[in-house]
Amino acid sequence: MIDLARLAEVAAQHVPNGFGVGAADPSAPATALLPPERAATTGMIDTRLREFSAGRAAARQAMATLGLPPAAIPMQGNRAPHWPAGLFGSITHTSHAALAIVARSTAAQSIGIDLEEATPLPQDLWDVVLTPAERARTRDGAIAKRIFSAKEAAYKAQFPITEQPLEFTDMTIKFEGSHMRVHSTHPAVKPLLPKLHAQSIETGLGVYLSLVFISAE
């Protein structure tokens, strides 16, 4: 079991002022859903239902840290969260933790977060996830996993703005300590890069946390 309070604390240390953070247990019963959210749960297996419920619970915790009342976060047709007016955010989970970060729309344009178990990325996925340049300099499955997580977070950050589906190889990641550079020649993503701020965090809790936000104009 991950220390959820500590996970939220670590995440909060890496976001700007004005961002709220919440964490919840995805193994707990799925009792946190509000009526507008339940439409998306039809046919979900129990594990997925619990993860979905925990993500929404974490998001409402994040809202509470900003002094905001609880609100529903339905799922859009593209499966992305539909945030209440005036807010944006991102939700992620593993089998052991759900994490959400939320902010008012004036704080930035977008945010993307991703949690991954701190285990090596299987080598049969390397050619799918890594560009040739990344592949050439990656000899460690743990680094490959961090690149995977970084790309997941960057995808989530860019999608609300561009609405463009991307392949893993449309982005290249370079780590600089806990910070990372995201490079892309994709025409929809390239204009966002000067405003993109990215971090890859080894939490010490058995998970990697990737955090990407796109600053306001």
Secondary structure, DSSP 8 states (H G I E B T S, - for coil): ---HHHHHHHHHTTS-TTEEEEEE-TTS-S----HHHHGGGTT--HHHHHHHHHHHHHHHHHHHHTT-------B-TTS-B---TTEEEEEEE-SS-EEEEEEETTT-SEEEEEEEESS---GGGHHHHS-HHHHHH---HHHHHHHHHHHHHHHHHHHHHH-----GGG-EEEEETTEEEEE---TTTGGGGGGEEEEEEE-SSSEEEEEEEE---
